[in-house]
Amino acid sequence: MLRRAFVSVDLEGMPYVVSRAHIASGKPLWNEAREIATSVVNAVAEALRGEGVEEVVIADSHGEMVNVMPSKLPSYAYIIRGYPRPVSMVALSEGCDAALFVGYHAKSGTERGVFDHTYSGAVIRELRINGEAVSEYLLNALTLGDKGIPVILVAGDEALREEVSRNTPWAEFVPLKRGLSRYAAISPSLDRVKQMLRDAVKSAVARFARGEAKPLKPPKPIRVDIVFHSSAYADTAELMPGAKRVDPTTVSYTADDMTSAYRAFELLVLAAIGTKYVAER
């Protein structure tokens, strides 16, 4: 039975979030985006509670990771906030029975994907796991799967649907928006979004109870390739012990498990961001 659910929450895949003014603290539309995200997350949490889930662990997982409004969450919810933190978007998932991803977007290079990027659009062009270009959804699903936790629902940009269907066909998919361009989308009304989420949660929990949801486990060892936007970022990343320079902008390394792979990836992203800051100041 599903007793404890883990909900990872991003912002770019939320309905109505289309402007750069939505996605960074201090920007004019950030509070609007926070209200939207909190309302959507609460709909998911309430639906889970209605299906018998006792605890909902919410991982605020966009930017500085302080987007969801804690004062508006139900009493049975826990919230993980702040960045940097180990394994970022799936931190403290241990002990949870299943995971749900809400507000997720498509990987970098996706046509009509709203805010398409992978982890850090400022420095990362592409992330590959065992040779396959991955989105944040797939990076996180593999990391949770390696811990034995299945993803049972993904809600976000329609452009993400094919990747979800191909890798976790048991997971319910809820389209919160359909992109018209990188910065434009159409979404249902909020009432309709909430009903779609309630229906999907009910179906996802039922599938979990029937044993249909499976942890997505990667073959090992795990090879990670990071393609940076600049050779300067690869110059810095190559300094990590065990890292190998593949080409002017690509660095690779091998890890024994997904948590180790993720932690090294986080470190190299932060190193690249530091290099960008030094180069541009």
C-alpha positions in Angstrom: 0.0 0.0 0.0 1.2 3.5 -0.8 1.7 5.2 2.6 4.3 7.8 1.9 4.5 9.7 -1.4 7.4 11.8 -2.7 6.4 14.8 -4.9 9.1 16.6 -6.8 8.0 20.0 -8.0 9.4 22.1 -10.9 8.1 25.4 -12.2 8.6 25.6 -15.9 6.0 22.8 -16.6 3.3 24.4 -14.5 0.2 25.7 -16.3 0.2 29.4 -17.3 4.0 29.8 -16.6 5.4 31.1 -19.9 7.5 34.3 -19.2 11.0 34.6 -17.8 9.3 37.0 -15.3 7.6 33.9 -13.8 10.6 31.8 -13.1 13.1 33.7 -10.9 12.7 35.2 -7.4 12.2 38.9 -7.5 10.8 39.0 -11.0 7.4 40.6 -11.6 5.4 37.4 -12.1 7.2 35.2 -9.7 4.5 35.4 -7.0 1.9 34.5 -9.6 3.9 31.4 -10.5 4.3 30.6 -6.8 0.5 30.8 -6.3 0.0 28.5 -9.3 2.5 26.0 -8.2 1.2 25.9 -4.6 -2.4 25.4 -5.8 -1.3 22.6 -8.2 0.8 20.9 -5.5 -2.1 21.1 -3.0 -4.4 19.4 -5.5 -2.0 16.5 -5.8 -1.5 16.3 -2.1 -5.2 16.3 -1.4 -5.8 13.7 -4.0 -3.1 11.5 -2.5 -4.6 11.9 0.9 -8.0 10.9 -0.5 -6.4 7.6 -1.7 -5.1 6.7 1.8 -1.6 8.2 1.6 -0.5 9.2 5.1 2.4 11.5 4.4 3.4 13.6 1.4 7.0 14.7 1.1 7.2 17.7 -1.3 10.6 18.6 -2.8 10.6 22.2 -4.0 12.9 21.7 -7.0 13.2 24.9 -9.2 15.9 27.5 -9.0 16.6 28.5 -5.5 14.0 25.9 -4.5 11.8 28.2 -2.4 8.8 28.5 -4.7 6.0 26.5 -3.0 4.3 28.5 -0.2 4.7 26.4 3.0 2.0 28.3 4.9 -0.6 27.0 2.4 0.4 23.3 2.6 -1.8 20.7 4.5 -0.8 19.4 7.9 0.3 15.9 6.6 2.8 17.4 4.2 6.6 17.9 4.6 8.5 20.3 2.4 12.2 20.2 1.4 13.5 23.6 0.4 16.7 25.3 -0.5 19.7 24.8 -2.8 22.3 23.4 -3.2 21.5 20.1 -1.7 22.5 16.5 -2.4 20.6 14.9 -5.4 18.8 18.2 -5.8 15.3 17.5 -7.1 15.0 14.1 -5.4 16.6 14.8 -2.1 15.4 12.9 1.0 13.2 10.5 -1.1 14.4 7.5 1.0 11.5 5.8 2.8 8.9 6.9 0.2 6.9 4.2 -1.6 6.4 6.0 -4.9 7.2 9.4 -6.6 5.2 11.9 -8.5 6.7 14.7 -10.7 4.7 17.9 -11.0 5.5 20.9 -13.2 8.1 19.1 -15.3 9.4 20.3 -18.7 11.1 18.8 -21.7 14.8 18.4 -22.2 17.0 20.9 -24.0 16.5 21.0 -27.8 12.8 20.0 -27.7 10.8 21.8 -30.4 8.0 23.8 -28.8 9.0 22.8 -25.3 8.3 25.6 -23.0 11.5 26.7 -21.3 13.2 23.5 -22.7 16.5 22.9 -20.9 18.2 20.3 -18.8 19.0 21.2 -15.3 20.9 24.4 -16.0 20.1 26.1 -19.3 22.9 28.6 -18.7 25.7 26.1 -18.9 24.4 22.7 -20.1 23.5 21.9 -23.7 22.8 18.2 -23.2 23.1 15.5 -20.5 23.5 11.9 -21.5 23.1 8.8 -19.3 24.6 5.6 -20.8 24.5 7.3 -24.2 20.9 8.6 -24.1 20.1 12.3 -23.9 17.9 12.7 -20.9 15.5 15.3 -19.4 15.3 16.1 -15.7 12.4 13.7 -15.6 14.5 10.8 -16.7 17.5 11.8 -14.6 15.3 11.8 -11.5 13.3 8.7 -12.4 16.6 6.7 -12.9 18.0 8.1 -9.6 14.8 7.1 -7.7 14.6 3.8 -9.5 18.1 2.9 -8.4 16.7 3.3 -4.8 13.7 1.1 -5.6 11.2 3.9 -5.9 8.9 4.0 -8.9 7.5 7.1 -10.6 3.8 6.7 -10.9 2.7 10.1 -12.2 4.2 13.0 -14.3 2.4 16.3 -14.8 3.8 19.0 -17.0 4.5 20.1 -20.6 2.9 18.0 -23.3 6.3 17.9 -25.0 7.5 15.5 -22.2 4.8 12.9 -22.8 6.7 10.7 -25.3 9.7 10.4 -23.1 7.5 9.4 -20.1 5.5 6.9 -22.2 8.7 5.3 -23.5 10.5 5.0 -20.2 7.8 4.6 -17.6 4.7 3.5 -19.4 3.0 2.7 -16.1 3.2 6.3 -15.0 0.1 8.5 -15.5 0.8 11.6 -17.6 -1.1 14.9 -17.0 -0.6 17.6 -19.7 -0.6 20.9 -17.8 0.3 22.9 -21.0 1.0 22.6 -24.7 3.7 24.8 -26.1 3.2 27.1 -29.0 6.8 28.3 -28.8 9.5 28.3 -26.1 7.7 31.2 -24.4 4.0 30.6 -25.2 1.5 27.8 -24.3 -2.1 26.9 -23.9 -3.4 25.4 -20.7 -6.8 24.3 -19.3 -8.6 26.2 -16.6 -7.3 25.7 -13.1 -10.4 23.8 -12.1 -9.9 21.5 -15.1 -6.2 21.0 -14.2 -7.2 20.0 -10.6 -9.8 17.5 -11.8 -7.3 16.0 -14.2 -4.8 15.6 -11.4 -7.4 14.0 -9.1 -8.3 11.5 -11.7 -4.7 10.7 -12.5 -3.7 10.3 -8.9 -6.5 7.9 -8.3 -5.5 5.8 -11.4 -1.8 6.0 -10.4 -2.4 4.8 -6.9 -4.5 1.9 -8.2 -1.8 0.9 -10.6 0.7 1.0 -7.8 -1.5 -1.2 -5.7 -1.8 -3.7 -8.5 2.0 -3.9 -8.7 2.2 -2.4 -12.2 4.6 0.5 -11.3 8.2 -0.5 -11.5 11.4 1.2 -10.4 13.3 2.4 -13.5 16.8 0.9 -13.0 19.8 1.8 -15.2 22.4 -0.7 -16.4 25.7 -0.3 -14.5 28.3 1.1 -14.4 26.7 4.4 -15.3 28.4 6.6 -17.9 27.5 10.3 -17.7 28.3 12.7 -20.6 27.8 16.4 -20.0 27.8 18.7 -23.1 28.5 22.2 -22.0 27.7 25.4 -23.9 31.3 26.6 -23.7 34.7 24.9 -23.8 35.6 27.0 -20.8 33.1 25.1 -18.7 34.5 21.8 -19.9 38.0 23.0 -19.0 36.9 23.4 -15.4 34.8 20.2 -15.3 37.8 18.2 -16.6 39.7 19.0 -13.4 37.5 16.5 -11.4 39.3 13.3 -10.7 38.0 10.6 -13.0 36.5 13.0 -15.5 37.6 12.6 -19.2 37.5 15.2 -21.9 35.6 13.7 -24.9 35.6 16.8 -27.2 35.9 20.6 -26.7 32.6 20.9 -24.9 32.0 17.4 -23.5 33.2 15.8 -20.3 32.4 12.2 -19.2 32.7 10.1 -16.1 31.6 6.8 -14.8 29.8 6.1 -11.6 28.7 2.9 -9.7 25.2 4.1 -8.9 22.8 6.9 -9.9 23.2 8.8 -6.6 27.0 9.1 -7.1 26.4 10.0 -10.8 23.9 12.7 -9.8 26.2 14.2 -7.1 29.1 14.5 -9.5 26.8 16.1 -12.1 25.7 18.7 -9.5 29.3 19.5 -8.7 30.3 19.9 -12.3 27.2 22.1 -13.0 28.1 24.4 -10.0 31.7 24.5 -11.2 30.6 25.5 -14.7 28.3 28.2 -13.2 31.3 29.5 -11.2 33.5 29.6 -14.3 30.7 31.5 -16.2 30.6 34.1 -13.3 34.4 34.5 -13.4 34.5 34.9 -17.2 31.7 37.4 -17.4 32.2 39.7 -14.4 
